[in-house]
Amino acid sequence: MTSLAKKLAIFASGRGSNAAALYEAMQAGEINGEVVVVVTDQQDAKVLDRAKEWGVPAHVVMRKAYASKDEFEQAMLDVIAPYEPDAIVLAGYMRLLGPTFIALYENKILNIHPALLPSFPGLHAQGQAVKAGVKVSGCTVHFVDTGMDTGPIIMQAVVPVYAEDTEDTLAARILPEEHKTYKKALALFCDDKLVIKDHIVHIKD
C-alpha cells in the first residue's frame, strides 16, 4: 500500500532549477510528494514564475522587512504553518536557518550542496574546489542542522574536476548530478526509508 504523499515546502532564492527537477519527478510519480508551498527571500526570484506555472501558492519573505533574524524566521514559520508541510526542501535557498526554525522541523529539512561535504561548505563551493586543485568534486544531499552544511549526509554524487575548470564550468558539470541525486534522496525520504543513527543516515530496505 502506498503511503500518503508527503507535503513539501520548497525554499529557494533563485531560478529554482533543482525545485523544477523535483517537481517534475513528483508529477511523474518518481517521488511520493507534493509541493504545497514555495517560499523565497527574493522578490524577483525566478522560482516565483515556476510556482505560478505549477499553480502552487508562493510567498516572498524578505529579511530586510524584519528587525531581527528571529522575527524573520517566525514570519516564515507563520507563512508555511497553514500548509502543514511534512518537510522543507531547500533548493538554492541562500540563508542559514536558525535553531528555533530547525527545532520545529528536526530531521525534516533537506538541502543540496554543490560539493562533497564535509569539504567546501558555504558559498562558492565549486570555486573553492577549483582553487584547492581537487581532482573530484560533486554534490551532497543532507539533512540540515544548526551548523553550516554539517547535517547528516543522505547521498552524494561525484564528478571529475579538470585542470582547466573554472567555477562556472564545474558548476555546470555538477548541476545535472544535483538534480538526479536530490530526486533519489527525496524519494527515499518520502517513502520513510531514511533513518539517522549517531549522525549517520541509514537506508531501510
LINGIJO-V8251 format. One record per residue. N is the residue number from 1. RES is the residue in one letter. SS is DSSP state (H for helix, E for strand, L for the rest). NEAR is the number of other ideal C-beta (glycine too) atoms within 10 Angstrom. D_FIRST is the distance of its C-alpha to the first C-alpha in Angstrom with 1 decimal. Layout:
BEGIN
n->N res->RES ss->SS near->NEAR d_first->D_FIRST
n->N res->RES ss->SS near->NEAR d_first->D_FIRST
END
This chain:
BEGIN
n->1 res->M ss->L near->2 d_first->0.0
n->2 res->T ss->L near->7 d_first->3.8
n->3 res->S ss->L near->9 d_first->6.3
n->4 res->L ss->L near->9 d_first->9.4
n->5 res->A ss->L near->14 d_first->12.0
n->6 res->K ss->E near->21 d_first->14.7
n->7 res->K ss->E near->16 d_first->18.1
n->8 res->L ss->E near->27 d_first->20.7
n->9 res->A ss->E near->25 d_first->24.5
n->10 res->I ss->E near->30 d_first->26.5
n->11 res->F ss->E near->25 d_first->30.0
n->12 res->A ss->L near->28 d_first->32.4
n->13 res->S ss->L near->18 d_first->36.2
n->14 res->G ss->L near->17 d_first->36.9
n->15 res->R ss->L near->15 d_first->35.8
n->16 res->G ss->L near->24 d_first->32.1
n->17 res->S ss->H near->18 d_first->31.6
n->18 res->N ss->H near->27 d_first->28.7
n->19 res->A ss->H near->29 d_first->27.2
n->20 res->A ss->H near->19 d_first->27.5
n->21 res->A ss->H near->18 d_first->25.9
n->22 res->L ss->H near->27 d_first->22.9
n->23 res->Y ss->H near->24 d_first->22.7
n->24 res->E ss->H near->14 d_first->22.9
n->25 res->A ss->H near->19 d_first->20.1
n->26 res->M ss->H near->21 d_first->17.9
n->27 res->Q ss->H near->12 d_first->19.2
n->28 res->A ss->L near->9 d_first->18.5
n->29 res->G ss->L near->8 d_first->14.8
n->30 res->E ss->L near->15 d_first->15.8
n->31 res->I ss->L near->25 d_first->15.1
n->32 res->N ss->L near->17 d_first->12.3
n->33 res->G ss->E near->22 d_first->15.3
n->34 res->E ss->E near->17 d_first->17.8
n->35 res->V ss->E near->23 d_first->21.6
n->36 res->V ss->E near->19 d_first->22.8
n->37 res->V ss->E near->21 d_first->26.3
n->38 res->V ss->E near->27 d_first->28.8
n->39 res->V ss->E near->25 d_first->31.7
n->40 res->T ss->E near->26 d_first->34.8
n->41 res->D ss->L near->19 d_first->38.1
n->42 res->Q ss->L near->16 d_first->40.1
n->43 res->Q ss->L near->8 d_first->41.1
n->44 res->D ss->L near->9 d_first->41.5
n->45 res->A ss->L near->22 d_first->38.4
n->46 res->K ss->L near->17 d_first->37.0
n->47 res->V ss->H near->26 d_first->33.5
n->48 res->L ss->H near->18 d_first->34.5
n->49 res->D ss->H near->13 d_first->35.1
n->50 res->R ss->H near->21 d_first->31.6
n->51 res->A ss->H near->24 d_first->30.1
n->52 res->K ss->H near->12 d_first->32.2
n->53 res->E ss->H near->10 d_first->31.1
n->54 res->W ss->H near->18 d_first->27.4
n->55 res->G ss->L near->7 d_first->28.2
n->56 res->V ss->L near->18 d_first->27.1
n->57 res->P ss->L near->15 d_first->29.5
n->58 res->A ss->E near->19 d_first->31.7
n->59 res->H ss->E near->17 d_first->34.1
n->60 res->V ss->E near->15 d_first->37.1
n->61 res->V ss->L near->18 d_first->38.0
n->62 res->M ss->L near->12 d_first->41.2
n->63 res->R ss->H near->15 d_first->42.6
n->64 res->K ss->H near->7 d_first->46.2
n->65 res->A ss->H near->11 d_first->45.5
n->66 res->Y ss->L near->15 d_first->45.1
n->67 res->A ss->L near->8 d_first->47.7
n->68 res->S ss->L near->9 d_first->45.6
n->69 res->K ss->H near->15 d_first->42.5
n->70 res->D ss->H near->12 d_first->41.1
n->71 res->E ss->H near->11 d_first->41.7
n->72 res->F ss->H near->20 d_first->40.1
n->73 res->E ss->H near->21 d_first->36.9
n->74 res->Q ss->H near->15 d_first->36.8
n->75 res->A ss->H near->16 d_first->37.1
n->76 res->M ss->H near->21 d_first->34.1
n->77 res->L ss->H near->14 d_first->32.1
n->78 res->D ss->H near->11 d_first->33.3
n->79 res->V ss->H near->17 d_first->32.3
n->80 res->I ss->H near->20 d_first->28.7
n->81 res->A ss->H near->10 d_first->28.2
n->82 res->P ss->L near->10 d_first->27.6
n->83 res->Y ss->L near->17 d_first->24.7
n->84 res->E ss->L near->10 d_first->23.0
n->85 res->P ss->L near->21 d_first->21.8
n->86 res->D ss->L near->18 d_first->19.3
n->87 res->A ss->E near->19 d_first->21.4
n->88 res->I ss->E near->24 d_first->24.6
n->89 res->V ss->E near->28 d_first->25.0
n->90 res->L ss->E near->22 d_first->28.6
n->91 res->A ss->L near->25 d_first->29.6
n->92 res->G ss->L near->21 d_first->33.3
n->93 res->Y ss->L near->26 d_first->34.0
n->94 res->M ss->L near->13 d_first->37.5
n->95 res->R ss->L near->14 d_first->37.8
n->96 res->L ss->L near->14 d_first->37.2
n->97 res->L ss->L near->20 d_first->35.2
n->98 res->G ss->L near->14 d_first->36.9
n->99 res->P ss->H near->10 d_first->35.9
n->100 res->T ss->H near->13 d_first->35.4
n->101 res->F ss->H near->20 d_first->32.9
n->102 res->I ss->H near->20 d_first->31.1
n->103 res->A ss->H near->9 d_first->31.0
n->104 res->L ss->H near->14 d_first->29.0
n->105 res->Y ss->L near->18 d_first->26.3
n->106 res->E ss->L near->11 d_first->26.7
n->107 res->N ss->L near->17 d_first->24.5
n->108 res->K ss->L near->18 d_first->22.9
n->109 res->I ss->E near->22 d_first->25.5
n->110 res->L ss->E near->23 d_first->25.3
n->111 res->N ss->E near->23 d_first->28.3
n->112 res->I ss->E near->25 d_first->29.6
n->113 res->H ss->E near->23 d_first->33.1
n->114 res->P ss->L near->24 d_first->35.2
n->115 res->A ss->L near->24 d_first->36.5
n->116 res->L ss->L near->20 d_first->35.6
n->117 res->L ss->L near->19 d_first->35.5
n->118 res->P ss->L near->12 d_first->37.3
n->119 res->S ss->L near->15 d_first->40.0
n->120 res->F ss->L near->23 d_first->41.1
n->121 res->P ss->L near->15 d_first->39.3
n->122 res->G ss->L near->11 d_first->40.3
n->123 res->L ss->L near->9 d_first->41.7
n->124 res->H ss->L near->14 d_first->42.9
n->125 res->A ss->H near->24 d_first->40.9
n->126 res->Q ss->H near->24 d_first->41.6
n->127 res->G ss->H near->18 d_first->45.3
n->128 res->Q ss->H near->18 d_first->45.3
n->129 res->A ss->H near->26 d_first->44.0
n->130 res->V ss->H near->23 d_first->46.6
n->131 res->K ss->H near->11 d_first->49.4
n->132 res->A ss->H near->11 d_first->48.4
n->133 res->G ss->L near->8 d_first->48.7
n->134 res->V ss->L near->16 d_first->45.4
n->135 res->K ss->L near->9 d_first->44.5
n->136 res->V ss->E near->10 d_first->40.7
n->137 res->S ss->E near->27 d_first->38.7
n->138 res->G ss->E near->23 d_first->35.2
n->139 res->C ss->E near->27 d_first->32.6
n->140 res->T ss->E near->26 d_first->30.5
n->141 res->V ss->E near->26 d_first->27.3
n->142 res->H ss->E near->23 d_first->27.6
n->143 res->F ss->E near->24 d_first->26.7
n->144 res->V ss->L near->24 d_first->29.7
n->145 res->D ss->L near->17 d_first->32.0
n->146 res->T ss->L near->14 d_first->35.5
n->147 res->G ss->L near->10 d_first->37.3
n->148 res->M ss->L near->12 d_first->37.7
n->149 res->D ss->L near->20 d_first->35.0
n->150 res->T ss->L near->15 d_first->34.8
n->151 res->G ss->L near->23 d_first->31.2
n->152 res->P ss->L near->17 d_first->28.9
n->153 res->I ss->E near->19 d_first->28.4
n->154 res->I ss->E near->23 d_first->24.9
n->155 res->M ss->E near->19 d_first->26.0
n->156 res->Q ss->E near->17 d_first->29.2
n->157 res->A ss->E near->19 d_first->30.7
n->158 res->V ss->E near->12 d_first->34.3
n->159 res->V ss->E near->19 d_first->36.9
n->160 res->P ss->E near->12 d_first->40.6
n->161 res->V ss->L near->21 d_first->43.3
n->162 res->Y ss->L near->12 d_first->46.5
n->163 res->A ss->L near->7 d_first->50.0
n->164 res->E ss->L near->7 d_first->50.6
n->165 res->D ss->L near->18 d_first->47.4
n->166 res->T ss->L near->12 d_first->47.7
n->167 res->E ss->H near->16 d_first->45.2
n->168 res->D ss->H near->11 d_first->44.2
n->169 res->T ss->H near->14 d_first->43.9
n->170 res->L ss->H near->24 d_first->41.7
n->171 res->A ss->H near->19 d_first->39.5
n->172 res->A ss->H near->12 d_first->39.1
n->173 res->R ss->H near->17 d_first->38.0
n->174 res->I ss->H near->24 d_first->35.5
n->175 res->L ss->H near->17 d_first->33.9
n->176 res->P ss->H near->14 d_first->31.8
n->177 res->E ss->H near->18 d_first->30.5
n->178 res->E ss->H near->24 d_first->29.7
n->179 res->H ss->H near->19 d_first->27.5
n->180 res->K ss->H near->15 d_first->25.6
n->181 res->T ss->H near->21 d_first->25.4
n->182 res->Y ss->H near->26 d_first->24.3
n->183 res->K ss->H near->20 d_first->21.4
n->184 res->K ss->H near->17 d_first->20.2
n->185 res->A ss->H near->27 d_first->20.7
n->186 res->L ss->H near->29 d_first->19.1
n->187 res->A ss->H near->17 d_first->15.9
n->188 res->L ss->H near->18 d_first->15.8
n->189 res->F ss->H near->25 d_first->16.6
n->190 res->C ss->H near->22 d_first->13.9
n->191 res->D ss->L near->16 d_first->11.3
n->192 res->D ss->L near->11 d_first->13.2
n->193 res->K ss->L near->14 d_first->14.8
n->194 res->L ss->E near->20 d_first->18.4
n->195 res->V ss->E near->11 d_first->20.5
n->196 res->I ss->E near->14 d_first->24.2
n->197 res->K ss->E near->8 d_first->26.7
n->198 res->D ss->L near->6 d_first->30.4
n->199 res->H ss->L near->11 d_first->30.0
n->200 res->I ss->E near->9 d_first->28.2
n->201 res->V ss->E near->21 d_first->24.6
n->202 res->H ss->E near->11 d_first->22.5
n->203 res->I ss->E near->12 d_first->19.4
n->204 res->K ss->L near->9 d_first->16.8
n->205 res->D ss->L near->3 d_first->15.6
END
